[in-house]
């Protein structure tokens, strides 16, 4: 089964989701967007714990145009409901 490629908007409020996605067998965290660079550095540290690399953005327009991005954290509830059916 192919993993869903997901991006998270807001590293501070999204840190729990970031940790879940980094360890989720059916999802791949591909990008995180936050204007506050220290939070993006924390995302890098979390990703390294899982031997993963995440693309980091401090600009929403660049984030949303990422070609690897299939879904954002804003849509996850619906995505996983559909995925389980």
N, C-alpha and C positions, 0 to 999 in steps of 0.2 A: 504494500500500500504506500502511495506517495504521501510524503509529509505536507501539511499545509504550511506555507511560508507566510509568517506573520510579522508585522511591525507594531511597535508600541509607541504611542504618542504620550510623552510625559514620563520621564524616568523616575521622578520622585514618587508620584502617585501610582506609577506602574511597576514599581520594583517587585512587588509580590507576583504580579503577572509575569514579569521578566524571569524570575526564578522558576516559576512553574513551567514556562515555555522552554527554558533551557534544558529542563529535565524531562519534558514530555515526549513520549515515543512517537506520537502522531503529528507533532508540530515542530517547526523550525523557526526560531527567532532570527530574522534576517536584518532587521533595522530598528533603531530606537532614535526618537527625536526629542530633544530638550534644549532649550536655550542656555541652560546653566551647565557649563562645561564640567564642573566637579561631579555632577551626577552622571554625566556620560563616562567619566573616568571610573566611577563605581560600576557601571554596566560592563565596561571592559574587564574589570577585576572579576566580576561574577562570571562572565563568559569564559574567562581563562580557567576557572575552577572546573568547567565542563569541557575543556579543550575545544571551545568554539570561538568563532570570530563573528562579531556583529558589526554591521555598518552603522556608524553614528552620524547623526545630523543635528545641526543647530538651526536649520532652516526648514520650515514646514513644506514649502514648495519643492525643495530637493527631495525631502523624505517621501512625499506622496508620489513622486515621479520615479522612484526606485523600481527598476524593471524586475527585480526579484520579488518584490512585495505583492502578495496575492490578497491579503486581508490586513486590517488593522485591529488593534485591541478593542476598538469601539464596537466591532461587529462580532466578537468572539462568542457571545452567548448564543446567537443565532447559528453561527457556523458549527459549533459543537453539538447543538440540537440536531441539525441536519446530518452531521457526520455520524451520529449514533444510530440513526434510523436505518 
